[in-house]
Amino acid sequence: MRITKIINGEWLFSKSAKSVPVSVPADWEALNLPYTWNGKDGQDGGNDYYRGTCWFAKSLKADELPEGEEKYIQFDGVNSSCEVFWNGKSIAKHDGGYSTFRAKIVDIKSENILAVAVDNTPNNRVYPQNADFTFYGGIYRDVSLIGVPENHFDLDYYGSPAIMVTPEIKGADAEIKIKTFIKDDDNCKVRYEIIADGEVIASQIKDGDDEVEIEIKNVHLWNGLKDPYLYTAKATLICDGKEVDEISTRFGCRTFKIDPEKGFILNGEEYPLRGVSRHQDRPEIGNALLPKHHKEDIDLILELGATTIRLAHYQHSQVFYDLCDEAGLVLWAEIPYISKHMPDGFDNTVSQMKELIVQNYNHPSIVVWGLSNEITIAGAADPDLIRNHKKLNELCHEMDKTRLTTVASVTMCSIDAEYVHISDVLSYNHYFGWYGGTTDMNGPWFDDFHKKYPNKPIGISEYGCEALDWHTSNPVQGDYTEEYQAYYHEELIKQIAERPYLWATHVWNMFDFAADARAEGGENGMNHKGLVTFDRKYKKDSFYAYKAWLNPEPMVHICGKRYIDRVENVTKVTVYSNQPEVELFANGVSIDKQSKGKYPFFYFEVKNEGETNLTAKAGGLEDSSVIRKVDKPNEAYIMKEEGEVINWFDITMPDGRYSINDTIGDIMSTLGGKLAMVKILLKLKNAMTSGKEKNGKKGGGLEVAGFQMSVGMIKNVYGMAKGFTVKRVFSMLGGKFSKEQILEINAMLNKVKNPKN
């Protein structure tokens, strides 16, 4: 029978080695796996983290290898390309940093050297290459040795578990099709067993790797969060009357459909998919997670009340998929075909999709395969991009006839584009209310799509805004405060709740995550759109907005616990609760009692005098916080950006006049504002032209948030850009304008009358 042994301990590492070691290196760093070399430089900003080739090596004695006539080594995740050497000889190459692959070991000696050259160097053929997250280099998941007899279940096909289970519900029963893949099946049979609650409930023996059909009477359904019941399918290989190998997998029996009017339907009942997207990384360890980290993430997502997770933007750990099966969470799984289509990357999209499907086919939690994310940032008309998506879509349907395909399309991609209509279902990444536009644009946009394409299921694959430990009583778009993020999500919750046709909605993101190219919000190298901080220590107020909406467990939460010092005489206090009534007390005295309206958000006006202890009571629960009256704003609450060209106190804002703190849309609403904006746009054009000449590129463009944007793309997103302040536009241009130039533009706007002010 097969023997598996994890070998994460006692590895050696070198960032400077240039060739494969043939003996144990004396001067390499000793470490244990999982490990990434970008745990620090990939999270500190500057877009300068090390991307190159590093080496890992491990000494293995023959008697340390598992017994078996054939031996394999399995890597669960190596980012992003690698070559594996055994005693100096190459035994495997792999492109794709997020999936399992194996290599057969030959020529075993008494003392052996296993070496791995791991490479995350930028290239034009392995995805991802251009995206808003850090591509951590390293061996960041488990490495195992597997010993098997000569006759064994296949270990060579795309990291597959070599067993496929396909349930089909028929009334109260289920027909279970099981197929295994065998290496050398001469004179071999397979005994198939289905196990429920530890007992074998059905079994059958078949020759070789023939597919078997087994019936389960009165099947116990996998029913989401309500009842995520799992069966086990076990296959035993019997050759010449002897049991030689055994594999097993868990599976769930369920039906689902995605209806363009009713949304997601699980086992015949409407089951709204409302949840989050997840990036997996953490401080200093990057993607090199342990099982306890995955469990903590699942627990937080379940506390939120989510029914679904979009696993962005790559294959996640099998540990996490298993936890989702057990919890009943519905998943969107995807490959990292993201942001920038690469003509030389077609084969890599195919291999990564094959790995994603065969390695995860048996997980009942997965319902859609994601073909790509925001791949049309540079435009949707590229024939090669269209061909790539059609091939991937066909591949998914050939390999898996039980699931649907989807894409995450970017805002500027036309709803009429051919690309948008390739996959079975569709979602859009929209940031109206953050990257331009206003929050109230979200719902109507989806209504317009739904009206024009009533038979195409539409969802929201990303929406969100950033928040750090900045605070204000007057939140505005782009201020990075916890208060604006809470307001934003309150508004989006209201709009989503009114639109049951949205087949799935996924907040971007459940957790803050590293994006080393970013320089926003006062902490470089991070995307702060998470509902929970990067270290998982602090749940932002917006987390509790979703908990109050989605989780039926009784709760009450006072917002603004980190916002203590306030200057106003009367301040707004927001409370989230799913209880029918909330009463707020100030220093023990009742201020007001409110009944729950349509949404679980309660707003109170509180006198701000001295220090006030607040207590919210609801349904026998209570939560407390403190506010304090101060004369001047607490500087610790005001965002300070590293490398910021201009500070808030440098900007003059005369009454009745515009400034760079006004939005483009407001300024453009007047004739004087339009004329001023023409002058400003000419300055932007000159900056773009200068960048074009400097880079020797044709067509002009800007680099915004790490992405190169053409003039045409900027025109396409004008509807969103109307919500940007002029100051924010300059901050996104990455230092192309000096403080003096920005103040000159501010002075220009100060001369234009603002009828709203």
N, C-alpha and C positions, 0 to 999 in steps of 0.2 A: 504493500500500500504506500501511497505517496507520503512523504515527510516534508514539512515546510519549516524553515528555520529563519527567523529574522536576524539580520546581521548589521544592526545599526551602530554597534559599539566599535571603538578602537580603529578609527579611520585616520588617515593622514591627508593633509590639504596643502596645496601650494598655488599661489597666484602668479608666481614667476617662472615655474617650470615650463620648458619648451618642448619636451619630448617624453614619450612613454617610459616610465621607470621599469627596469628589468630586475631590480632588487629593492629592498625596503629603503626608502629615502631617509637619511639620518637627520636632515635639516628641515623637514616639513612639519607643519603645525599639527598636533594631535587634537582630534575632536570626535564627537559622536554625531550621528545623523538623528533627525533631519537637520539640514544646515543650508543657509544662504549667505553668500558673501556681501549681499546688499542690504543687510538688516539695518545698517545705520546710514550709509551714504545714499540709499534708495528712498530715504524718508526725510532728508534734511533740506530739500529744495536745491535749486540751481541746475537741475537737469544734467547733472555731471556724475551720476553714479557709474561705477565701473561696469562696462559691458565688454566682455572679452572672454578668453578661454582660461579656465582654471582646472586644476587637476585634483582628483581624489584617488587615494590608493589604500589598499588593505591587504595584509598578509593573511593567507589561509592555508593551514596545514590540511593534508589529505584526510586525516581522521576527524577534522572539524566539519567536513562536508556531510550532508545527509546521505544515508544509504540509498541505493537505487542504481539500476544499470545505466540510466541516463540522468543527467543533472542539468538544471537550469538556474539562471539567476534572474530574478524579477525586480524591476524598478517601478515603483508606483508613481513617481513624478520627478523628472529631471528637466530643468529649464535652461535653455529652450531646445538646443540641439546637443547631441553627445555621441561619442564613440567609446565603445567598451573594449578593453584589452584584457586578455588572459595570458599571463606569462609572456607579455610583449606582443602577442598576436591579436589582431582585431577580430572580434567575434560578433559585433553588432554596431549599427548606426541607427540613430533615431532622431527625427525632426518633429518637435511638438512637445511643449513643456508641461503638459497637464494630464497626460494619460499614461496608462500602464504599458510596459513592453517587456519582453523577455529575450534572453540569449542562451543558447545551448553551450554548455561548458565541455570542452574536449581537452585531451592531452593533460590529464591531471598528474601532477608530480607530488612528491612528499611535501615540498614547500612551494606555494603558489603566490603570485602577485596579481591581484585584481586591480585594474586601474581604469579610471573613467575621465576622459577629457570632456568637460562641460563648457558649453559656449553660448552666451547670450548676446553675442556681437550683432549689431544691426545688419540686416541683409534684405534682399528683395524677394524672398521665396518662402520663408517660414513665418506664419502668423503667431502672435500679433507683432507689428512693428511700429504702429502709430496709434496710440490710444492714451486715454487719460488715467493711466495707472502705471505703477512701477513693475517692470518685468524682472523680478528677482532671479538672479542666477543661482544655481546650486542643485544639490540632491536633497530635496526638501520633503520627501515622503519616504516611506519604508523601503528598505532593500531586503529581499529574501532569497534564500537558496531553496530549491525544490528538488527532491530526489524521487524518481518514478521508475517503475519497471519498464522493460522494453515495450510492452503493450500498455498503453496509457491513454487517458483522455488528452486531447490535443492541447499543447502549450505554445504552439507556433502561430496561431491566427490572431493577429491584432490585439494581443493581450486578453483575449476572450476567456471567460470562465469555462468554456466548452460545453455549456448546457443552456438551452433556450426553452423557456416555458411560456406557452401562449394559451391563456384561459379564454374560453368563450362561454358566456352565460346563456343558458337555455332554460327559460322559466325559473323554476326554483333550483335547478341543477346547474352544473358547469361541466363542460368538456375540456379537459386539459391536454393539450398537445405538448409533448416533451421531445426535444431532439438533442442528441449529444454528438460530439465530434471526437473521433477516436484516431489515434496513431497506431497503425499496425493492428487491424481488427480480425486477422485470420483466426478461425476457430474460437472466436470470442462472442459472448452474449452480454447483454446489459440488463440488469434487474433495476426496474424503476419503482420507486416507492413515493407515496405522498403521505406526509406526516402532519397531523393536526394535534395540537396540545400534547406533543410528545409520544403520540401513538400512531402506528402505521394504519391508515384507513383504506389504502388501496395499493396494489402492486401488480406488476406485469413484467414478463421477461421477453426480450426481443433479440433477434440476431443483429450483430454489428451495431451500426449507428442508425438503424431504421427509426423513423419517427414513431412514437407510440401515442395512443389516445387513451386517456383514463377518465372515467366519469366520477364526479363528486356529487353525491345526492345531497339535497338540502344545503347547498353551498353557503358558507359563511362569508359574506361580502366584506371586502376592504372598503370602508365607508368614511374616508376622510377623518377629520378630528373626532367624529362621533364614535367610530369603531374601526380602527386601522388593523383589522385582523390579517394575520399572515400565516400561510401554509409553508411547508418545506418540501421541496422535491429533491430526492436523493437518487443518484445513479451509481450503481456498483458494476465495475467491469469484471466479467468472469471469463477467464481464458483456460481452456482445457480443464474445466471443472474447478479452477482455483480463483478466488477473489484477489485481484491484483491492484485495482485502483478504485478510488471512490471520490465523488464530488457531490456537492449539494448547493442549493440556492433557495432563498426564500422568495415567495411570490404572493401576490394578492389577486383576488378575483373581483373585478369591478367593471362596470360599463361607464362610458362617458360620451358626451357629445358637446359640441360648441355651437350654440344656436345664435344666429345674428340678432334675434330679438330678446331672447331670454338669458343669454350668456351661457355660463358653464352649467352643465347638467350631469350630476353624478348619480349613477344607479337609478336614473329616472326622475330624480328630484333636482330642482334648481339649487345650486350650491355656489353662491357668489365667491369668486376668487378675488380676494382683497388682501394684499400683502406687501412684500418688500423684495428688493434685490439684495444680493449679498456678495461682497468681496470678502475674501478669507483672511487677509493679512492682519498682523498685529505689530505693536512696537518692538523694534529691534530683531524680532525673529522672522519678520516678513511672512512668507507663506509656509515656513517650516513649523507647522502646527502639530500638536499632540492631540490624542483623542479627547482629552479634557477640554481643550479649546473648542472643538466642534460641538461638544455637549453643551458648553456654556452658551454658544451662539444659538443652538436650538432652543434652549430654555428661555432665552430672552425673546426670541421670535414667537414662541408659544405664549409667553406672558403678554405680548403685544396683542394677541388674538388673531394673528395672521392665519389665513387658510392656504396661502400660496407663497412660494419663493421663486424668484427668477435667479438662477445661478449664473451670475455674470463673471467674466465673459469667456468662460472656458470650462473644461471638465473639472469638477471638484472631487474631493477625496471620497473613496468608497465608504469611509466611516460616516461622512455626512449624508450621503444618499441612504445608507442603512438607517440612520437616525430619522430621516424624513419618512421612510417607509413605516417605521415604528410609530411615529407621531401622527401620521395621517396628513402630512402636508403635501399639497399638489405642486409639482415642479415643472418649470421651464428649464430645459438643459440645452446648452448651446456650445458652439465652437468659437474660437477667437478670431473669426473672419470679421475684422473690425476696422472702421474708420477710413482705411485707404486700400482700395483694390490694387493688387499687385499682379500684373500679367503672368509673372513667373511663379505665382503662388497657387495655381490651380491644383496641382497634384497634392500639395500640402492640405488644402481644404478637404479634398477627398479622403486622404488618409486619416486626418483628424476626425472627420465625420464618421468614418467606418469604426474607428476606435471608440468614439463616444457611444455609438449605437450598440456594438457587440458587447462592450464592457458593461453597459447599463440596461440592456434589454429587459431584464427580469424585474426591475424596480417598478412596482405599481404606482409609486408616487409621480413618476415622469409621465406627462401627457402630451407634450409637444417637444419637437426638436427645433432649435433655433438655427436658422441658416446663417444669419449675419447680424451685425449691429452697426448702425449709422454708417454703412459702407458707401453711401451716396453723398458724403460731405462734399466731394469734388464734382458731383453731378451724377444723374441717374441714367444718362443716355449711352454710356459706354457699352458697345455690343459685347465686348469680352466679359464685362461684369454681368450682363444679362445671361450670357451663355453659362457662366460659372454657377449662377443661382439656379438656372433650370436644371443643370446636371446634378447639383446637390439635392434639389427637390425630388428629382427622379430617383436618385440613389436612396434617399430616406424611404420613399415609398416601396422601392424594391426590397430593401433590407427589413423594413418594419411596416407591415400592413395594418397595424393596430393603432398607430399614433398619427398625429397631424404635424404639419410643419408651420413655422411662423418666422417672421423677421421683426426686428426692432428698427423702424425707420426714423430718420431724423427730420425735424420740423420742416426744413426747407425743401424736402423732397415732395414734389407734387403728388396729390392723391390720384392723379390720372396717369402717373408714370407706369410703364409696363412692369418695372421691377416690383412695385408695390403689390401687384396682383399675381405674383408667381406662387407664393406660399398659400397654404390652405386658409390660415387665419393671419391676422396682422395686428401689430401694435405700433404706436408712435411714441417717440421720446419728445415730450414737450416741456418747456420750462417757462411758459408764459407766467409772468410775475416774478421771474428771477433773471434769466438772460433775455431781458426785454419783454415787451408786452405787459399785460396786467393779468392778475389772477382770474378775473372774470372772463378772459378769452378762452379758457380751457374747455369748459362745457360746450359752448356754442360751436367751437371748432369741430368737436366730435359729432355734434348734431348735424352739422353740414355734411360731414363725411357719411354719416349713417343715412341721411336723406338721399344722397346721390348714389350710394352703393348699399342698398338695404339688405342685400344677400351676402355681404362680406363681413364676417365677424371682426370687430375692431376693439382694441384695448389700449391701455396705457402702459408701456414698458418702462418708462422712466418719467418721473416728475419729482421736483424737490428744490430745496434752496439751502444755502450754507448758514451755519450758526456756530459761533465760538462763545467764549465767556465774555461777550460784549452785551450791553443792556441799555435800554431806553424806554421812556414812556410814550414816545412818538415814533414807532418803528416805520421805516421806509424801505422800499425795495433796494437791495444792494448794500444794506448797512451791516450785514453779517451778525446781527443780534439774535439772541435766542427768542426775543419777543416777535421779531418779524417772521422767523421760521414757524413759530407757533401760529401766528395769524395766517400765514400762507397755507399751512396744512389744514387749519379749520375751514378755510374757503374751499380747498380742493376736496375735502371730505364731503362738504355740502353738495358740491357739483357731481361727485362720483355717486353719491347715494341716490341722486335723482335720475340716474341713467343705468338701469339694470341691464341694458343691452351691452354694456362694456364687458367683454368676455373675461378679462383679467386686468387688474391694476396693480402696479408694482412701484412702491416708493423708491426713489433713488436717494439715499441708500439706507439700509438698516444700520450700518456702522460707518463712521469716518474711515477713510482708507488713504494709503500713501499714493501720491502722484508727484514724483520728484520734479516734474517740469512746472508745477504750480507755484505761484507767488501771490496768494490771495488771502484776505481775511486777517492778516497779522501773524500767520504761522505758515512759513513756506514748506513746500513739499507735501502738502496734504489737501485732500478734498474733504470738506467739512459738512457735506450734505447728510451725514448720518443722523439717525434719530438717537443713536447712542455713540459715545465718544470712542475713539480708536482703541483705547485700553479697556473698553467695556465697563468702566467704573461709574460713568455718569449717564443717566437717562435724561435726555433733554425734554423740555416741556412737551414738544411735539410727539414724543413717544407716548405720553399719557393721553394726548388727544386721540390717538388710534386705539389705545387700550380702552378708553371710555366708549369708543364707537364699536369696536370689534369683539372685545372680550366680555362675555356675560358675567364673569365673576365680579361681585360688588366692589366698587373702588371709588375713591375721592382723592383729588390731587389739587393743591394750590400751586399755581404757576408763579414763576419769578423768585424762587428761593435764593438764587444767586444775585438777585437785584434788590439789595437792601436799602442803600442810600438813594433817596429820591427828593427832588427839589420842589415839586408841585404841592400845593396845599390840599388838593383832593386828587387821589390817584386811583387808577383802574386796577382792580384785582380780578384775575380770571381763575375760575375753578372748573376742573373737568370731573365729571362724575356720571356714571350710568344709573344712578339712583333717581327716583321720581322727584326728590326735593333736596335742596341744599340750603343750609343756614350758615351765615358767616358771622363770626364773633370777633370783635376788636377789644383786646384787653378784658375779655370775659363778658362783654356787653354785646347783645345781638344787634347787628347792623341791618340785616335784611334776610328774608327767607324767600327763596325763589323755587317755582315748580319747573320741572324739566320741559323744555319745548321740543321741537322736532329733532334737535341735535343736543348732544351731552355737554354743552358749553354754557357756563354761567358767568355773568359779568356783574361785578359789584363796584360801586363808587365808595371809596373809603377816605375819611379825613386823615391827612398825614400830619400828625402832631407828635413831636418827640419820638419815642420808640413805641411801636405798636406790635403787640403779639397777636397774630391772626390765627384763628382756628375755623376750619370748615367742617361741618358735621352733616353726614348724609347716611341714612339707613343704618345707624348704629356705628358707622365708621367715622373717623376724623383724621384731619391732616393739619399741620401747623407750619407757620412761617413767620418771619419778622420783617418789618419795614421801619425805616428811620428817616426823619425829616432832616435835611441838610440844606445849607444856603447855596452851595455851589455843586455842580455836577462832579461826581466821583470820577477822576481821570482814569481810574482802573477799568471803568466800564466802556471807555471810548476806544475804538479800534485804532491801533497804531501799526502800520504796515512797514515791514523792512523794505528799505529802498524806495519808500513812497516819495514821489517827486514833490507833492504839495500837501500840506496839512490843512485840516478843516478851518483852523483859525486864520489861515492866510487869505481866505476867500471872502471878498466883500460882497454883501447881499443887501443893497439898498431897498427900502420899502417901495413896492410898486414896480420893481425892475427885475429882469431876468438875471440869472447867474449860471455858472457851470453846474450848480446843484439842481437845476431844473431839468426835466426830461426833454428829450428831443421832440416828442409828440406835443408837449405843451408849447415849446418854443415855436414849432412849425405851425401852430394854430393861428398865429397872427402874421400879417404882412411883414412887419418889421422883423419878427423872428425868422421868417423865411429868408429874408435878405441876409440876416446875420449868419444863418446856417449855411447859406451858399458860400460865404467867405470861409467859414470853418471847414466845410467839405473840400474847398480848394486846397486848404492847408493839409488836410488828410490825404488828398490826391497826391500832393507834392511829396508827402512822406512815403506814400506807396511807391511812387516813381523812383524816389531815392533808393528805397529798399530793392526795387527791381534792378536798378543799375548796379547796386552794390553786389547783388547776388548773381548778376549776369543772367537773369531769367526774363522771359518775355511775358507780357500780359499784366504784370503788376500784381500786388497782393499784400496782405497783412498777415502777420502771425499773431493770432488771438488765442490765448489760453493753450498755447502749444500746437495749434493747428494753422496751417497755411490757408488763408482765405483769399479767393480771387475777387475782383471787382464785381463780377456777376453774382457770386455767392452773397456778397454784402447787399446787393440790390434785392436778392431774394428774401433776405431776412429783415427787410426794413420794417415790416409789420411788427416784428418783435422788438426791433431796435428803438421804436418809438418810446418804449418804456425805460430805456437807459437814460441816466443823467449824462450830461456832457463829460463831467469829471470821470465817470466810470468808463466811458469810452477811452479816454486818455489813459486811464490806469491799465486797461486791457491791451494797450498798444506797446507795453513793455519798454517804457523809457524813451520812446522816439521823440518825445517833446520835453523840453526843459521846464522848470518851474516858471521862468520868465515868460516863455511862450504861452503857457497855460493861463497865467495871470493876464496876459495881453488879451487872450480870447475872453476871459471873464470880464475884463473892462469893456470889451466890445458889447457883450451881452448886457452889462449894467446900463447901457445907454438905451436899451429897448424896453418899452413899457410892457408890463405884465398885467393884463386886465383882471387876472384871477387874484392878484395880490395888491 
